Amino acid sequence: QVQLVESGGGLVQPGGSLRLSCAASRSILSIYAMGWYRQAPGKQRELVAVITGGGTTTYSDSVKGRFTISRDNAKNTLYLQMNSLKPEDTAIYYCKTKWWGSDEYWGQGTQVTVSS
């Protein structure tokens, strides 16, 4: 059973930064794609950023220019660097990974709260 463990969430003031991590229990060399999603209270889960196996990145318009997705294959870890955070970025952030020929897997989520 594959496990994805997110970390790095917390409380930060508007304009601040956080870096989220998602550690996978198996090698991410053969991923189809890995992504970050978020869900705010009362809202549907939405895509934040995705990185493909080939390294192509895609961002939602709401975070473009502020967030950066990256991965470290040696550590089997996905990252999300979040800068210039806004109150509307407050949500539970989830990691999702799909390997070629396998199902999708989700992490348990990490809470990000942006508030003064």
Buried (B, 14 or more C-beta within 10 A) or exposed (E): EEEBBBEBBEEBEEEBEBEBBBBBEBEBEEBBBBBBBBBBEEEEBEBBBBBEBEEEEBBBEEBEEBBBBBBEEEEBBBBBBBBEBBEEBBBBBBBBBBBEEEEEBBBEBBEBBBEE
